[in-house]
Amino acid sequence: MLETVKRIFLDPSRCIGCRSCVAACRECESHKGESMIYIDYVERHNTVASSPTLCMHCEDPLAPCAQVCPAQAILVSPDGVVQSADETRCIYCENCGYACPFGVPKFDIAGHYMRKCNLCYDRTTQGKGPMCATVCPTQAIFYGTYEEWIAAGRARQGAKPINTFYFGQQRVRTRNYVVMTNEDEELDLLALVEEASLGKDWNVPAPTADTNADAWISAGSAGIPQRAAPPSPWTPRQPREPVPASAPSPPAATPVASTSE
């Protein structure tokens, strides 16, 4: 059965870091001139590789950012698009930023609300593509169904879209895809971190930071005096009673000269 839901296919190997998507994202009418997509630079000191980062619109579990929002400011449309926070309901608690496994939500400091990619919902509901996908010169951001992605010749040279990610033991399945290779069925980000090398040459000498450092000792062993804490430090302290000011002496009465008739 042909798939009818259009999705985003991110291919980091095609990204050239031109930031056209960032500039185009500002032009979306619902974004108020603010970009909701950004470019990540991978090991910038070693390579020019970059990757576009936008909301992955999590499906399983469904939108962790929306589930932890105490004000119900983040809503999910019936077609699975996770909307940006409603600025009239957002209380700026930043729970969504802590819950998002991809670190996508941005916080508007001046407006005190969260914003993130909403898939250019004003465009995609009218059958148009998101702004970022329409301007990408290398099609690192592709918008369409899986069949359209195949028809565009994107499945050649071992390319394979992945939408299952593991963060330790937590499994996340997303609406959007990241293009990997045929050997990959899912993407374990923590395993990649453990296998990451420190620069180009992984066979580096052992760190020497602890060579000339002394072992940690407690304050008591070092003879450092400790201040005594009050029995109830959380109890508000009573303010001092104000010292009554001395009352000024009344002014001397001015004698009034008597007049005789």
N, C-alpha and C positions, 0 to 999 in steps of 0.2 A: 504494500500500500504506500502510495506516495505521501510524503510528509508535506503538510500545508503550513506549518508554523515556521516563520522565518527567524533566523538566529544570527548572531554575530560569530564569525570565525576569525580568531586572532592568530596570525602567523608571525611570530617574532623574527623568523629568518628573513622575512621580506621587509621588515621595518628599517628605514634608513634614518630615523630620527629627525625628519624634516619639520615636525610639529605642525603640519598642515591640519591634522585632526584637532589639535588643541585650538588653533585659530578658528576653524569652522564651527567648533562646538559653541563658541561664544555667540555665533550668529543664529543659533536656534532660538525661536521666538519665546519659548518657555524658559529659557535659561537666563534672561535678563542681563545679557552681556557677560556672563561668567562662564568659564570653561569648567566642565564636569568630567574631563578626561585629562590624563597627564601621561608623560613619557618617562619610563624607567630606564636608566642607563646601567647596563650590566657590567660590573667590574670596569668602571670607566678608566681606571689607571692602566688597564691592560688592553682594552678593546673598545671599539666604537659601537659595539652591539647595543641595541636599544629595543624596547618593547612597549607597545601601547597598553595602558592600564585603564580599564573601565569596569563598571558594575557587571558582575557575572550573572546576576539575577538568579540566585540560588533556588533550586526546586526541591531538593531533598537533603537536609531539612529545608522547609520553605522559609526563605527570607529571615535568617537569624536576626538581622537588624530590626525587622518589624516585630519579631517576637519579644524582643527585650525592651521595646519602646513603651514606657509607662503611660505616655500620653496618647498612644495610638495615632501618632503623627505620620507614620510610614504605612501606606496602604499598598496592596497588591491587586493589580487589575485582573479581571477574569482570564486574560490570555497569558498570565504569568509574569508580567512586567512589574518589577518592584519600583514604585514611584519614589521620587525625592520627598523629603519631609515637608509637611504642610507648615509653613512658617507661622501660621496663626495658632498652631497646636504644639509645636516643638518647644520644649522647655530647656533645651541646650544641656541635657545631662550627659551627652556623649556616650550613652550606652551602646548605640549602634556602632560607633567606631571601635569599641572594645570587642563587640560580638562578631564583626565582619572578619572572616578568615583571610580576606584578601586586602584588608586595609584600605578600602575604597572611599568611605564617606569623608567628605570635607566639611569643615565647620566655618560658617560665615561669622567672623568675630563681630563685625559691626551689626549684622542683622540678627545675631543670636539664633541661628537655625542651621540645620544640616542640609547639604545639597550633594547630590551624586548623579551619575548617569541615569536618566529615565528613558533611554533608548529613543530620544527625540519623539516622545509619544504623540506630540501634535502632528508630526510628519508620518510616522509609521502607521498610525490609525487611518491615514488617508492614502495608504499604498505607496508612500515615498520611502526612500531609504534614509537612515540616520545621516546627519551632516558629516560625521567623521568618515563613514564608509564611502560617501559620494565624492570626497576630495582626495582620498588616499591614492597617491600616484603609483604605488607598487602593489595595491590590493592586499596590504598587510591586514587591513580590516575589511572583511568581506561580509556582506549582509544578504541572506537568502536562505533557502531551504537546503537540505543536504543534497538533494538531487541537483539543484542549481550549482552548488559548490563542485559536484562531480562533473557536471556538464561544462563548467568553466575550465576544466583541465587542471584543477587544483589537487587532484589525488595522485598525480604522477610523482615519480622519484621518491616513493615511499612515504608520502605525506598521509597523515591520518589524524582526524579530529578527536580530541579527548575532552570529555566533560565530567570526568570523575577524578576527584582530588582527595588525597589523604593527608591529614595533618596529625601525625602520630596515629592514634587509633580512631580518630574522628573522620568519617567519610562524608564528603560533600559532593552532590551532583548538581550541576548548574545548567541553566538554559543555554548559555553561550559556550563556545568551544575554543580550545587552544590546539593549534595544529602541531602535532608531534610526528613520530615515525611509526611504521607498521609494527615495530617491536613493542610499542608502549600501549598498554591497555588502560592504565591510570597513571596519575602523576603524584608521587609521594614527595612532597616538598621537604619534609624533615629529613628524609633519606638523602635528598640532593644536598642539603646543607651539611650533613655529616661527611659526604664524599667530596665536598668542595675543597679545592686546593687553595693555598695561600699564594696567589700570584701564578706566574707561568711555570715556575719550577716548584713542584710540590715537595721535593726532597730538600727541605730547608733545615738548618741546624736547630737544635733544641733551644727553647727560649732561655735567656740568661737573666731574666728579671729577678729570680729568687736566689741567685748566686750570692750577691752581696747584701741580702736583706736578712734582718734578724727575725726569729720566730715571734709570733704574736703571743703576748702575755697579757693577763688580765690587769685591770687597774689596781686591784688589791695586792697582787704580787709585785707590781711596780712601785707600791707605796704612795699612790696618788689618793689623797683624801677624797671622800665622797660626801656630798652635801645631803643632809637629812631632808627627806621629802615630807610635806605636811600629811597628816593622816587621811585627809580627804581632799586631794588636790582639785577635784572637779566641783567642789562646793564653792559657790560664789563668795567672795570675801565681802565682809560688811564694810561699807565706807566709814571713814572716821567722822565723828560728830563735829560739825562746824563749831569753831570757837566763837561764842557770842561776842560781838563787838560792844565795847563800852558805850553806854548811851550818852550822847552829848548833853552837857548841862544846858538848861534853858537859858535863853538870853535874859540879861538883867532888865527889869522893868524900868522904863523911862519915867521919871517923876513928871507929873502933870501939874503945871502951875495953876493954883486956884485963883479965880477972879472974883473980886468983891463987887457987889452991886453998888 
